Structure formats: C-alpha cells, structure tokens
Amino acid sequence: MNISRFKEGLEELVRNYSINRYGRDWDYCFRLSFKYDVRNFNNCRRLMKKLWKKFKNECLVDGVYIMEYGENGKIHVHGCMICDLSNSSVEDLFKKYWGSGGGVFWLEEFDRDKENYNLYMTKDNYKNDLFDYDLISNLY
C-alpha cells in the first residue's frame, strides 16, 4: 500500500465525511489522552467503543477519530464529531464518561475558517506511520 496516498485519502475523509453524510460540517473537534498506559490500537478502539456507546445514549453522535502514537510511545486520539448538543453539554458528557476514568480531553467548537482540521488531525501521522482511524458510527 502506498502510505502517502492512504494519508491523502484520510485527509479527504476528515474534510468531507460530515458534509457528505449529514449535509453539514462538523460541530466539534476533540483530543483524548488516556489515564492509563494504552499502547495498542485494539485496546484504544475498545475504549473508544465504550465511550461512544455512552454518548449515543445521550445524543446523535458520529465522526472520525484518529489514534496515533505520541513521542512518549502512548496512544492519544484526535477527532471531529457531529452532535446536536451545546458545547457545555458535550463537555459535560466528556467529563462524565471520559474524565471520570479515561483521562484528559480537549474539546473545541469546529470552525473551518480557523484551522485546517483535516491537517490538524493527521499532521503527527507524517512523523511516522504508526496510526489508525475509525468512524464513530462503526463502533455501535
């Protein structure tokens, strides 16, 4: 597989998934780090599945997330999501379901003019090829 073509396709997915599927842009961008030492993608995906199932019980949620290794060898997650709840409500859900046991999160309202989020989410992947991704809707 040509990894640079794969990465270009991933950038395209992040840029257009919500528009193609829901007819609108992303609502939020997020980053998740783990409280515990998570070092393989299968464990990360299992934890993501638990998180998004809980979210799904509270709101419509979908998005793209990318799992990647940081410089410390631990996995962290970047993502963009749609969710019809207010910023404070989404933040409360992250506090409830992630911050209480999973680790630290960062959440920001999506603004296409502010930053090129598809590049933000994939930028670290260009340092190495140790990354994976999934759609939130694939997990439940």
C-alpha positions in Angstrom: 0.0 0.0 0.0 1.2 3.5 -0.8 1.1 5.2 2.6 1.1 8.7 1.2 -2.0 8.0 -0.9 -3.6 6.4 2.2 -2.9 9.6 4.2 -4.3 11.8 1.5 -7.4 9.7 1.5 -7.7 10.0 5.2 -7.4 13.8 5.0 -10.2 13.8 2.4 -12.4 11.6 4.7 -11.9 14.0 7.6 -12.6 17.0 5.4 -15.8 15.7 3.8 -17.4 12.9 5.8 -19.9 15.0 7.8 -20.8 17.1 4.8 -21.3 14.0 2.6 -23.2 12.0 5.2 -25.2 14.7 7.1 -25.2 17.7 4.8 -23.3 19.9 7.3 -19.9 20.5 8.7 -18.5 19.2 12.0 -19.8 20.5 15.3 -16.7 19.8 17.4 -13.1 18.7 17.4 -11.6 16.8 20.3 -8.5 15.2 21.6 -8.4 12.4 24.2 -5.4 11.2 26.2 -5.6 8.1 28.4 -5.2 8.0 32.1 -3.6 4.6 31.8 -0.8 3.3 29.5 -2.6 2.4 26.3 -0.1 1.1 23.7 -2.1 -0.8 21.1 -4.9 0.2 18.8 -7.1 -2.7 19.7 -7.3 -1.6 23.3 -7.8 2.0 22.2 -10.6 1.0 19.9 -12.3 -1.0 22.7 -12.2 2.1 25.0 -13.5 4.3 22.2 -16.4 1.9 21.6 -17.4 2.1 25.3 -17.2 5.9 25.2 -19.2 6.4 22.1 -21.9 3.9 23.1 -22.5 6.0 26.2 -22.6 9.2 24.1 -25.1 7.6 21.7 -27.5 7.1 24.6 -27.5 10.8 25.2 -27.4 12.3 21.6 -26.9 11.7 17.9 -23.1 11.4 17.5 -20.9 10.5 14.6 -17.4 11.4 13.5 -13.9 10.4 12.6 -11.2 9.8 15.0 -7.5 9.0 14.5 -5.4 7.0 17.0 -1.7 7.8 17.0 1.4 7.2 19.0 2.9 10.2 20.7 6.5 10.8 21.4 6.2 9.0 24.7 5.0 5.8 22.9 1.5 6.2 24.2 -1.6 6.4 22.1 -3.8 9.5 22.0 -6.8 10.3 19.9 -7.8 13.3 17.7 -11.2 13.6 16.2 -14.0 15.6 14.7 -17.7 14.9 15.6 -21.2 15.9 15.0 -23.5 16.2 18.0 -26.7 18.3 18.3 -25.9 19.2 21.9 -24.5 22.6 23.1 -20.8 22.9 23.8 -21.3 22.8 27.5 -23.5 19.7 27.3 -20.9 17.9 25.2 -18.2 19.0 27.6 -20.3 17.6 30.5 -20.6 14.3 28.6 -16.8 14.1 28.2 -16.3 14.9 31.9 -18.9 12.3 32.9 -17.7 9.5 30.6 -14.1 10.2 29.9 -12.6 12.5 32.5 -14.0 10.4 35.4 -11.9 7.4 34.4 -10.4 7.6 31.0 -8.1 10.6 31.1 -7.9 14.1 29.8 -9.9 15.6 27.0 -9.8 18.8 24.9 -13.0 20.0 23.1 -13.5 22.9 20.8 -16.3 24.0 18.5 -15.4 23.4 14.9 -14.6 26.4 12.8 -13.5 25.6 9.3 -12.1 29.1 8.8 -9.9 28.9 12.0 -7.8 25.9 11.2 -7.5 23.2 8.6 -8.7 20.4 10.9 -8.1 17.6 8.4 -4.4 18.5 8.6 -4.5 19.0 12.3 -5.8 15.5 12.8 -3.3 13.9 10.5 -0.2 16.1 11.0 1.5 13.9 13.5 1.0 10.9 11.3 3.5 12.3 8.9 6.2 11.8 11.5 5.7 8.1 11.3 3.2 5.5 10.1 2.0 4.3 13.4 -1.6 5.4 13.4 -5.1 4.0 12.7 -8.6 5.5 12.4 -12.2 4.7 12.6 -15.7 6.2 12.2 -17.6 6.6 15.4 -20.7 5.1 13.8 -18.7 1.9 13.1 -18.4 1.3 16.8 -22.0 0.9 17.9 
